[in-house]
Amino acid sequence: MATILIVDDAHTDRELLNRTVTSMGHRTIIAENGAQALTAAKTNRPTLILLDVVMPQMDGFATCRALKKDPDTQTIPVVLVTSKNNESDRFWGRKQGADDHVGKPWTKESIEVVVKRYCG
């Protein structure tokens, strides 16, 4: 069983991701914004982070960049789960250190694929 950090400012999106991930037998940690994500990642050392991009204050690109610069969290895979889904957004996500990208609206299968890829 892996521990997966879900970061999204939208309650409905967090809950849907939480249900999908827990139905696969994994444990989840929930964060509502980038600052909470940074703290949760350092404290809990999740196996994987599913990170929204469009969030107030610290967006997902800035959050990803901070996670990848921190020696305590830089090896944790980050998958951007976002409506920012064109090629330039994917390119920018990779430049910030994102390991993968899932576009919104996502399907259960697309989340299962990335969770299996990074959590076995």
Secondary structure as UniProt FT lines:
FT   STRAND          3..7
FT   HELIX           11..23
FT   TURN            24..25
FT   STRAND          27..31
FT   HELIX           34..44
FT   STRAND          48..51
FT   HELIX           60..69
FT   TURN            71..75
FT   STRAND          78..82
FT   HELIX           87..96
FT   STRAND          100..103
FT   HELIX           108..119
//
